């Protein structure tokens, strides 16, 4: 399972009282100094704690990891991501000074950065708070989109249902989203994703949802896309691209923020639901695992 440092630290806090003394010392160090733990090699960490390297290996295994490196990786990855903004834009300037291919790559990268930044800047906290309230108080939250936008809807529903079991993709089968909305009412909500040229199916689904009394959350490049579509919350995203199709990076960034809020609000229940999903996948062989090297019998 791809655990975050916060999840691992929470797990350590829950387990630390039941650990032997050496493991307790190692767990406390990781809780207190997660940044150092992510950066330092195993021997350095062990020396600072005052334990053997084997203690860190045992702690990693107790936490469900194959070894120390797998245990440390989430902390190291978090450091790389969290400090990215401190690294400046020299790498982008270097791209621009290369050949024509590198220059165009720099333009593509800069456009992606601009799209994400604008989309997130327009994502006002009051809108986010209102949307999360609608989602968490809804009996069911349908997510709909068509064609290229469908990938976004599928990802959000697939991941989001672990935070909120009422989230479901519409349509669930080959057909129209309105089929799934027939018995929906004011206790439900709908997230609709569409960008220019706007999907006729998605517009029809939004109109039908409003007639049924659902609360509507729209993610689009405009909050005014067609007559009769009046969202309760609209997140306007940038879709500017340097190729013939719309750029979905901004919309994905908005969806990721919403997912983060859903898991945060979901608390322990969401975490336990996620762990149950992951365990079921592991138990049924959903994830590839390398074969173990056979042990050779020594003579």
C-alpha distance (Angstrom), angle and dihedral (degrees) to the residues before:
residue distance angle dihedral
X1 . . .
X2 3.81 . .
X3 3.80 100.0 .
X4 3.79 123.0 -174.2
X5 3.82 121.9 -130.8
X6 3.81 89.2 -108.7
X7 3.80 91.5 54.7
X8 3.80 92.0 47.2
X9 3.80 92.3 48.9
X10 3.81 90.6 48.6
X11 3.79 88.6 51.5
X12 3.81 91.0 49.4
X13 3.81 90.9 51.3
X14 3.79 90.2 52.4
X15 3.80 94.3 47.9
X16 3.80 103.1 36.1
X17 3.81 96.3 90.6
X18 3.82 91.2 57.3
X19 3.81 95.0 49.1
X20 3.81 128.4 100.1
X21 3.81 114.7 -104.2
X22 3.81 96.4 -97.2
X23 3.79 92.7 50.1
X24 3.80 90.0 46.8
X25 3.80 90.2 55.8
X26 3.81 91.0 50.1
X27 3.80 92.9 46.1
X28 3.82 92.0 49.6
X29 3.81 90.9 50.7
X30 3.81 91.8 53.3
X31 3.80 91.4 47.1
X32 3.82 91.6 49.4
X33 3.82 99.0 38.5
X34 3.83 109.4 27.0
X35 3.81 92.5 152.2
X36 3.81 94.3 54.8
X37 3.79 90.1 45.0
X38 3.80 90.1 55.1
X39 3.80 93.2 50.9
X40 3.81 106.5 37.3
X41 3.81 126.6 80.1
X42 3.78 118.0 -116.5
X43 3.82 96.3 -98.4
X44 3.80 93.2 51.5
X45 3.80 91.6 49.2
X46 3.80 92.2 47.0
X47 3.82 91.5 49.8
X48 3.79 92.3 50.3
X49 3.80 91.3 50.7
X50 3.79 93.8 42.7
X51 3.81 96.4 -122.6
X52 3.79 136.3 106.8
X53 3.81 122.9 -90.8
X54 3.79 87.9 -113.9
X55 3.82 89.4 66.4
X56 3.81 90.1 61.2
X57 3.79 90.9 48.4
X58 3.80 90.5 51.1
X59 3.81 90.9 48.1
X60 3.81 90.4 50.9
X61 3.79 90.7 52.4
X62 3.80 91.5 46.8
X63 3.80 88.4 54.7
X64 3.80 90.3 53.1
X65 3.81 100.4 -99.8
X66 3.80 126.6 130.0
X67 3.78 92.8 -129.1
X68 3.79 147.8 -28.9
X69 3.81 96.6 -70.7
X70 3.80 92.7 53.5
X71 3.81 88.3 48.2
X72 3.80 93.5 50.9
X73 3.83 97.5 41.3
X74 3.85 97.5 82.3
X75 3.82 90.0 53.0
X76 3.80 91.9 47.9
X77 3.82 92.9 47.2
X78 3.80 90.7 50.1
X79 3.79 90.6 53.8
X80 3.78 92.2 51.2
X81 3.81 92.1 50.0
X82 3.79 96.7 41.4
X83 3.81 93.4 51.1
X84 3.80 96.8 43.1
X85 3.81 92.7 101.4
X86 3.81 89.8 57.2
X87 3.80 92.7 59.5
X88 3.80 94.7 74.0
X89 3.80 128.7 -146.1
X90 3.80 99.7 -75.2
X91 3.79 90.5 115.5
X92 3.82 89.7 57.4
X93 3.79 91.8 48.7
X94 3.79 89.0 50.8
X95 3.80 89.9 54.3
X96 3.79 90.9 53.4
X97 3.80 91.4 54.5
X98 3.80 93.5 55.8
X99 3.81 127.5 81.7
X100 3.82 125.8 -56.1
X101 3.80 91.8 -82.2
X102 3.81 92.1 53.4
X103 3.79 91.3 46.1
X104 3.80 91.6 53.8
X105 3.82 90.1 46.5
X106 3.82 87.8 55.2
X107 3.81 90.0 52.0
X108 3.81 91.3 50.8
X109 3.80 92.0 48.6
X110 3.80 92.8 47.6
X111 3.79 90.7 50.2
X112 3.81 91.4 52.0
X113 3.79 90.8 50.7
X114 3.80 91.1 49.2
X115 3.80 92.5 48.3
X116 3.81 92.9 51.8
X117 3.80 94.0 43.3
X118 3.80 94.1 50.3
X119 3.81 93.5 45.0
X120 3.80 92.4 51.0
X121 3.81 92.9 43.2
X122 3.82 88.8 56.7
X123 3.80 90.4 49.7
X124 3.81 96.2 94.8
X125 3.83 117.6 -162.6
X126 3.81 93.1 -124.7
X127 3.81 90.5 56.6
X128 3.80 91.5 46.7
X129 3.80 91.7 49.3
X130 3.80 91.3 50.4
X131 3.80 93.1 47.1
X132 3.82 93.3 49.1
X133 3.80 89.5 49.2
X134 3.79 90.4 53.5
X135 3.79 92.3 47.6
X136 3.79 97.8 46.2
X137 3.80 94.6 45.3
X138 3.80 94.6 46.1
X139 3.77 120.9 102.6
X140 3.80 88.3 -144.6
X141 3.78 130.9 7.5
X142 3.79 113.8 -157.8
X143 3.80 120.1 -158.2
X144 3.80 118.9 -158.6
X145 3.81 138.6 177.5
X146 3.80 138.1 136.5
X147 3.80 138.6 -137.9
X148 3.84 113.3 -8.8
X149 3.82 92.4 -1.6
X150 3.80 89.8 56.6
X151 3.81 90.4 79.4
X152 3.81 89.7 61.2
X153 3.80 92.7 48.5
X154 3.80 91.7 48.1
X155 3.81 93.1 50.2
X156 3.80 93.4 47.5
X157 3.80 93.5 48.4
X158 3.81 93.6 43.8
X159 3.80 92.9 51.7
X160 3.78 100.0 29.9
X161 3.81 95.9 56.3
X162 3.80 88.0 68.6
X163 3.80 88.3 61.6
X164 3.81 95.3 37.3
X165 3.83 116.6 19.1
X166 3.81 90.6 -157.5
X167 3.81 93.1 69.5
X168 3.79 112.7 105.2
X169 3.77 138.1 165.3
X170 3.81 118.1 -111.7
X171 2.91 122.3 -120.9
X172 3.78 94.7 31.7
X173 3.79 90.9 -174.3
X174 3.79 136.2 24.4
X175 3.78 102.5 -61.7
X176 3.79 140.6 63.8
X177 3.79 127.4 -39.1
X178 3.80 88.6 -128.2
X179 3.82 88.0 68.9
X180 3.82 88.7 66.2
X181 3.80 92.5 43.3
X182 3.81 96.7 55.2
X183 3.81 94.4 99.5
X184 3.82 95.7 32.6
X185 3.80 121.2 114.5
X186 3.80 144.4 162.0
X187 3.80 90.3 -50.0
X188 3.80 90.2 66.6
X189 3.79 136.8 63.7
X190 3.80 138.1 -153.9
X191 3.79 131.0 -143.3
X192 3.80 110.2 -158.8
X193 3.80 123.9 -170.3
X194 3.80 120.6 -165.9
X195 3.80 136.8 139.7
X196 3.81 133.4 -172.8
X197 3.00 121.8 -32.7
X198 3.80 83.4 44.7
X199 3.78 120.1 -139.3
X200 3.81 113.8 -111.1
X201 3.82 89.4 -151.2
X202 3.81 92.5 53.3
X203 3.80 92.5 47.3
X204 3.79 90.1 50.3
X205 3.81 90.0 49.7
X206 3.81 91.6 51.0
X207 3.80 92.8 49.6
X208 3.80 91.1 48.2
X209 3.82 91.3 47.7
X210 3.81 91.8 53.6
X211 3.81 90.4 49.3
X212 3.81 88.3 53.1
X213 3.80 90.9 51.4
X214 3.80 98.3 -109.4
X215 3.78 120.8 151.6
X216 3.81 108.4 -115.0
X217 3.81 126.5 -143.6
X218 3.81 113.1 -172.5
X219 3.81 126.7 -162.6
X220 3.79 109.0 -170.4
X221 3.79 144.9 123.2
X222 3.82 88.4 -97.5
X223 3.79 136.2 25.9
X224 3.81 90.3 -141.4
X225 3.79 108.5 58.5
X226 3.83 107.0 140.4
X227 3.82 141.3 -6.1
X228 3.79 113.5 -84.6
X229 3.80 94.1 26.0
X230 3.79 108.2 113.6
X231 3.82 111.5 162.4
X232 3.80 121.1 -159.2
X233 3.80 88.4 -142.9
X234 3.81 125.4 16.6
X235 3.79 125.3 -168.9
X236 3.78 109.4 -162.9
X237 3.80 112.6 -153.2
X238 3.76 133.2 -172.2
X239 3.81 115.1 -114.6
X240 3.80 99.8 175.9
X241 3.79 111.3 145.6
X242 3.80 138.4 176.3
X243 3.79 90.0 -138.1
X244 3.85 129.3 62.9
X245 3.82 96.4 -91.6
X246 3.79 134.3 66.0
X247 3.79 119.2 -86.5
X248 3.82 111.9 -122.8
X249 3.81 98.1 -171.6
X250 3.80 92.6 100.3
X251 3.80 93.7 48.3
X252 3.81 90.3 49.6
X253 3.81 90.8 51.1
X254 3.81 90.4 53.4
X255 3.81 91.5 48.8
X256 3.81 90.8 49.1
X257 3.80 90.2 54.2
X258 3.80 90.8 50.6
X259 3.81 89.9 50.0
X260 3.79 90.2 51.1
X261 3.80 90.8 53.8
X262 3.81 92.1 46.8
X263 3.79 93.0 54.0
X264 3.79 91.1 44.2
X265 3.80 92.7 51.8
X266 3.81 90.7 42.1
X267 3.81 90.9 61.2
X268 3.80 118.8 171.4
X269 3.80 93.4 -7.8
X270 3.81 91.3 57.5
X271 3.80 91.6 45.4
X272 3.80 92.3 50.8
X273 3.80 90.8 46.9
X274 3.81 90.3 51.5
X275 3.80 91.1 49.4
X276 3.81 90.5 50.1
X277 3.81 91.2 51.4
X278 3.79 91.7 48.3
X279 3.80 93.3 47.1
X280 3.80 91.2 50.6
X281 3.80 90.5 51.1
X282 3.78 92.8 48.3
X283 3.82 92.1 46.4
X284 3.80 91.6 51.8
X285 3.79 94.6 46.5
X286 3.80 96.2 -110.6
X287 3.81 92.4 146.1
X288 3.78 124.2 60.3
X289 3.77 114.7 -115.3
X290 3.81 124.0 -168.9
X291 3.76 114.5 -116.7
X292 3.77 114.6 -104.3
X293 3.77 118.0 -111.8
X294 3.80 108.5 -110.0
X295 3.77 116.5 -113.4
X296 3.78 114.3 -114.1
X297 3.78 116.5 -136.0
X298 3.77 111.0 -127.2
X299 3.74 118.1 -137.5
